[in-house]
Amino acid sequence: MSFPFFEELTSVTDLWQTLTAERRDILLYGMGNGADKILRVLEKKGVRVAGVFASDGFVRGHAFHGMPVRSFSDVCATYPPGECVVLLAFGSARPEVLALIERVAARYPLFVPDVPVCGDTLFDAAFFSLHKGELCEARALLCDDESRRIFDLVLAYKLTGRLDLLLSACHGEDRARQLLELHTVRSMADLGAYNGDTIKEMQTVAPLCFALAAEPDRRNFKKLSAWAKTADGLVIEAHAVAVLDRIGEACFDASGNRNAGLATGHNTKGVTVATSTPDALLSGRPVDYIKYDVEGAEAAALIGSRDTLATHSPRLRIACYHRSEDLFSLPLLLRDLVPGYRLFLTRRRSLPAWDLDLLALP
């Protein structure tokens, strides 16, 4: 898809419009939080789902939203090839799972609805039209053709739900490592540190000596702290806080799913956690590299890093997929906060459009 592609996308029928006009049965492939969100959108649009299924071997006689969960083999016995439409309702980056999904897509039209991890704002045709200018500005900030290719494909996918576009919008992890020069990182801040997995990975590629880790989830922080005590040769300073643009407290989704964070989704297990800013946590100390993966609070965390970014110019890796507006709002925010950073996009292979990162190099 060549630039300018915005005009081409203006006339594209988005996935939700396509589903509204669909006359074949629509089936959900998968269950859980993503399926809940998709069903809420379809209900609002008056689109009926005929059933739900899982891969063979994952069916235990249970039901989802009152629908019995069928096996893929059962679906194949019911619907000839092409005679139903499938909506992928879960996510994965595991190669064996992606292979199962591609097997389903080889038999039936399969779409991957783009529902946001945080908030309820859909990236549909109306959203695209409203933010077309900002998207164009954000794209112009990207520094290489590969970043613009990823941007174009992700944008087209978000509107259409097309699996082929999403699978094309990726490359290997080596690109991010090379751009960030991770092999030279001696100190880092891991914001959204989970159980320390990113720091562990960094130890294998970098001469890491110091890591500041912020993780608000109680269970994850316990695992992080336990591992930190065993990390020989590495100083890990762990903080049980959520990072924002203010010091205080905030509501946190403690539901325990992959994307639990500051008031994400429609949760009923909200707890209060302490908040801080990256500037306050670092207290003027320089770091070579900061990773932001804070489940939709990336903009606030960047604002809370203003002094660190202006004074020390660390390399940045910012998750750019939790909110529908992230694709344009985060590049534009970073431009305004610290003009002069060079911006790139990278994306690891996964479904749906997760693992999309904005890299910022001083």
N, C-alpha and C positions, 0 to 999 in steps of 0.2 A: 504494500500500500504506500504510494508515494505522497509526499507533501506538496501542495496543501490538501490534506485529507479531510479537514473539517467540513468543507462544503459537501463532500461525498457523504459524510456521516449525518449531516443535517436531514437528509431525506431517508435515512435508514429506519425501518420499522424495528422498534426495540423488542426485546424478548417478551415483555409483558403484553404488548400489543399483539405479538404473534400468538401467544397462548390464548388470548381472549378470542381470537378467530379460529383456533384449532378445533376440529371436529372429531379427531381420533381421541381415544382414551389417553389420559395423561396419568403417568405413574411416577411415584417418588421412589428413587433408589437410595435407600438409607434412612436413618432416623436420627433423633437427637436434636440439639439446639439449632443447627442449620435448617433442619426440616421444619421445626416449629416456626422459624422466621419465614420460610418460603410459604408455608400454609397460611400464615397471617396475611401475607401480601395477596396471595391468590384468592382468599376469601373476600378481601376488600374489593377485588376486581371482578368478583362473581365467576371465577374459574373453578370448576369442579375437578377434584382429583379422584380418579377411579380406584386407586389402590396404592399399596406400598410393598416393596420387595427388598430383599437383601441377597448378597452373594450366597451361592450354595455353601452349606456348612455353617452359616451364621443365623439360621432360622431355628428358633426354639419353641415354636407354637405360641408366640406372644402376639400382642396387638399394639398398634400405634395410632393414637387419635381415633380409636374405635374401629380401625381397619386391621384385619388379620395380616400379619407380615408373611408374604409369600417368598418362595425361593425363585432365583432366576430361571431355573429349569422349569418351574411351574409356569412362569410367565411365557417362556418359549413355547410351552405346550398349548398355551391359550391364544397367543398372538403370533401370526405369521410375521416374517421379517418386514419391518417398515410399517406395521399396522398399529403401533401405539407410539406415544412420545414419552421419553424418559427425562426426568429432571434429577440431576445429581444433587443429593441433599446432605453430603458429608464431605470432609476434606482429608487429604492425605498427600504425603510426599514419598511414601514408600513405593519402590519400583514394582513390587508384586501386587500392590493394591491398584496402582495406576494401570497395570496390565489387565486386571479384572475389569476396570472401568472401560478400557479400550475394547475389550471383548464385547461388552454390552453395546457400545457405540457402533460396533461393526454390524450389529443386527437391527438396531432401532435408532431413529433420530434421538440423539442425547444432547441436552443442553445443560449448562452449568450456571444456574441463576446467581447473579452477583447481589448478595444481601450483605449489608455492612456488619462488621463485628460489633461496632459501637453505633448506637443511635438507630433511627428508623428511616433515614433519608436514602431513598433509592437512587442509584445512578441510572436513571431512565432518560428517555428522549427529552422530557421537559427539563430535567436537571442539566443535561448537556447543553441545551439551548440557552438556559439561564447563565451558565458559567463558561460559555464558549470563549469569551475574551480572556478570562483568567487561565484557561487551559492553554491557549495559544501563547500567552506570556510565559507560563511555566515551561512549555516545550522549548521556547527560545533560549531559556537559561541553561539547557543541557549542553554539555560540551563535546559530545561525540555522536557519530552516526548510530552506534550500537545502543546508546541510551535513548535516542530518539526512536529507534526501531522498537524497543521494548515499550516505550510510552505509547506509540501508535497502536501496537497490537493489544496492549492492555485496555486502552480506551475503546477500541473497536469491540473487544470481548465484553467489556462491561455493558455495552449497549445491546449486544446481540446474544450473549450467552454461548457463543460458539466455542466448542471444545478445541477445534483445530487451531484457532487463534491463540488460545490460552497455552496450549502445549508448545506453540512456536515462540511464545514470549518468555524465553528463559535461556540460560547458558550455565556453564559450570561455575563453581565457587572460586575457581582460580582467578577469574576476572576481578572479583571484589578484593581478593588478597593482594593482587598485583597493584590495583589502583590505590589501595590504602597503604601499601608497603607494610603489611602486617609483620613481616620478618624483622622490622626495626623497632617494634613497639616494646618499650620497657615499662611503661605505666599506662593504666587505663581506668576508665569508669564504666562499669556495667550497670546500666539503669534498666531495671527489669531483669534481674540476674537469675531468676528461677532457682535452680538448685546448684548453680555454679557451672553449668554445662559449657557456656561460652568461654569462661575463664579457663576451664580445662582444655578446651580446644585451642585457645590462644597459646597455652603453654607448649603445645606441640609445634607451633610455627614461629614463635617469637621469644626473644630473651626477656620474658616478662619478670619484673621484680616486684611490682606493686599493683594491686587492683582494689579499687573502691567498688563495692557491690551494694546496690539498693534493691530490696525485695520486700514488698508489703504483705504477701500471703504468709500466714503463720506457719503452715505446714512446709511450704517451700523454703522459708527462712530457716527453719529448724534443720532441714537437710543441708542447706548452704553453709550454715554455721558449723555443723558437724564435719563436713568435708574440709572447710577452711582450716580447721585445727590440724589436719593431716597434710596440708600442702607445704611440704618441705621446700625451703629456698624461695618462697613467695610470701610476701606480706599481703594479707587480705583483710581489708577493713570493711566489715559487713554492717549495714544499717537496715533495720526493720521499718522502712518508710516507703511511701509512694512519692515519686518526684513530681512536682508541679511548679507553678510560678509563685507559690506562697508557702509559708510555714504555718502549720496548724493541724487540722484534721479533715478527713473527707470520708464519704461513704464508699465502701469497697465491696465488690461482688465476691463472696467467699464460696461460691458454688463449686469450685474445684475443677471446672472444665478448662480446656486449653486456653481460652481467651478471657478467663476471669480477670477483672481489673477494676478500675475506678468506675463504679456504677455502670458496668457494661450490661447490655441486653435487658431482658425483663426478668430480673432475679428476685427471689424471695429470701435470700440469705445474706442480706446486706449487713455489714459490720462497719465499725468506725476504725480507721487506721490513721496513724500519724503521717503528716506530709512534710516535705522539706523541698528546698531547691537544690539543684546541682551546685550552684555557687556556694550555698551555705555548707553543704557536705564537704566540698573541696577546700573551703576556707582559704582561697588564694593559691592553693597548691597547683602546679601545672601537671597535666597528663598529656600523653601523646595521642590518645585515642578515646573517644566516647561512643558507646553503643546505646541507642535509645530504642527500646522495645517495651513500651509502657501502656499497651492496650488502649489506644485512643487518646492518651494524655501527652502525645509527643509534642504538640504545639506549645502547651503550657510548660513542659519540661525544657524546651528550647528557650522560651522566654526566661525561665528561671536559670538558664546557663549564660545569660547575656555577658556578664563580666568575664567569665572564664573564656568564652569564645573570643571576645575582643582583646583580652590580655595575652592569652597563650596560644590561640589558633590551633587547637587540636584537630586531628582528623575525625570525621563524624560518620557514623552509620545509623540511619534513622528509618525505622519501620514506616512504610508509606502506604499501608493498606487497611488500616483499621476503620477509618471513616471514609465515606464517599468523596469528601472534599480533599482528602489527603494528597491526591495526585497533583493538585495544583496549589493548595493552600500551604503545604509545607515548603516547597521550593520558593514560593513568593515570600513567606515569612522569613526564611533564612536569608534571602536577598536583602530584606529590609533590616534584619538584625546585624548582619556582618557582611556588608558588600565586599565582593572580591573573592569569596569562596568559589571554587570550581565545582560544578554539580554534575553528577552522573547517576544513572539508574542501573540497578542490577536486580536480577530475579532468579531464584533457584526454582527448579521444576517441582511444581506442586499444583494441586487443585483444591479449592478455587484459586483466586488471584492473591494468595498469600505469598509471604517471603519476597515481597517487593520492597527494596531498600533504596533510599536516597543516600548517596555518598557525597560528602562535602570535603573538599581538599583545599587547604589554605594556599 
